[in-house]
């Protein structure tokens, strides 16, 4: 594996296979069995599982899954530490080098698209955040920030989510610190993406002439939407049954990055008494709690066993149901964004897990991984 001298230098990802896809798809379980089959170790590319603690909230692999193969970058970082794509890339490449030094293969597994792209495409050379400038920008209204970005970088304004405060502020910050549009500094990533498309069209002459991104091989796993959403709903319910509320209650301060965990804000609102049941419909005999229960059942999100847990007053239970439904909804939206990202950003071969048993998926991916590793060693 060839590494650059700087964090922004591309890498030729050899001896590495990728298994990517949305949350709750079953990547961890499949990857562990594949790694065991092909004598590989796993490097996690999950923005939140890398933190220590909050195992339920971040859906870390269970002990049985972790025992099947060596795992890296799971529960290795303090929850107080900030994380970004550049830091992940540096840490992941170090883990991959160590795996290769042991004469083992590496499988990168995860759903954090930007982290995976940092490995397959490299990173643009962007300036670090300026605390004073960021504070001034954060003091502006969203409308003022949007207008500023349109003026500085119309192309970025067209492409990024203009409702996302963090992304808008960062784009403006890059423009002001470098004197250049943020969009112009992503050119190398776009070139790499075009090379991925060329590979799909089979126009690459040989691997010797391929780019770092073209050399990255792997699978993009997904499921039919109805099945994926059912798995997400089930996962969130299981989190609550296993005590995620107490897990969050016991957690202290954390970094800004860690605080973005899906479901954390909703559970904190529940603990702070900020999440109240939906108003009851007229004529309801169950009062305020009937609304959220009915809504959750209509969405197919909450099992009857969660509606009246032993020892849980109805007022508290209604709030808990609302919290469960809110996290399920947020997670489904996150999975949708992940699916969109991977379909647009990667050259990994798609695999519909809804059409396969677990054993069949493991066999198919193991075969692909062995072939990729053999080519990488040519």
ABEGO torsion letter per residue (X at the ends): XBBBABAABBBBBBGBBBBBEBBGAGAAAAAAAAAAAAGBBBBBBBAAAABBEGAAAAGBBBAAAAAABBBBGBGABBAABBBBAAAAAAAAAAAAAAAAAAGBBBBBBEABAAAAAAAAAEBBBBBBBBAAAAAAAAABBAAAAAAAAAAABAAAAAABBAABAAAAAAAAAAAAAAGBBAAAAAAAAAAAAAAAAAAAAGABABAAABBAAAABBEBBBBBBAAAAAAAAAAAAAAAAAAGAAAAAAABBBBBAAAAABBGAAAAAAAAAGABBBBBBBBGBAAEAAAAAAAAAAAAGABBAAAABBBGBBAAAAAAAAAAAAAAAAAAAAAAAAAAAAAAAABABBBBBAAABBAAAAAAAAAAAAAAAAAAAAX
